[in-house]
């Protein structure tokens, strides 16, 4: 299995593949950043009203 492109890239860099724990931490960090951005967008009252109107228009 060492002929996969991703494996060759990490071998060429002299680095091992990221562990599952590192991927999990990176995924959680990305999720937290996205949620923080969504919650921050609701601090703008015009944004909240616009989203509410768009949701209401679906019905």
N, C-alpha and C positions, 0 to 999 in steps of 0.2 A: 504494500500500500504506500510505499514511499515515493511512488511516481506521480502522486496527485500534485496539481499545480500549487495548491496552498502549502503543501508539505515542502515542496521544493523551494518556495519563497522563504519559509521560515528557516530551512536548512541553509539557504544562501546567506541569510542575514546572521546566521550563527545563533539563532534564537529558537527556543522551543515554542510549541503552540501554546496559546493562552489556556489556562486551566478552566475548568467548569466554574470554579468559584469566582475567578476574575470576570468571566462572562456574565455571571449572575449579578455581581456587584455593578458592572457596567449597565446592565439592563435596568436594575433598580434605580440607578442614578439617572438614567435617561427618562424613566417614568416619572421620577420626582421633578425633574426639570420641566417636563411637559405639563404636569399637573400644576406646578407653580405658575407657569405662564398662563394657563387657562384661568386659574383663580385670580391672578393679577389683572387679567382682561376684564373680569367682572367688576373691578373697582371703578371702571369707567361707566357712569350711569347710562350714557348713550348706547354703549355696547350692549349692556344688559337689556335695555328696552328694544333694541334692534333684534337681538336673539329671541326675545319673547314674542315680538311681532312675527318673526319668521316661523316660529313653532306654531303660533296660533293660526297662521295662514295655511298650515298643512291640513287643518280640520275643516 
